[in-house]
Amino acid sequence: MKNPKRPTKSQKMAMKAVGLNSANWLVFKKVQGELHLVHRETGTTRIIPGN
């Protein structure tokens, strides 16, 4: 996995829309309107529709 990055403002809004706390998640991939996220502490991954 590449180094995850902090989310942008629009990505934070997409996370909030699906009920995630953006302070706990990092973006490690952006693919065709999907955000691939990894949790800061547990390392679990999630895929959400976004920018």
Summary of the structure (lengths in Angstrom):
residues: 51
radius of gyration: 9.6
end to end distance: 20.3
largest distance: 26.3
contacts: 126
relative contact order: 0.28
helix: 24%
strand: 37%
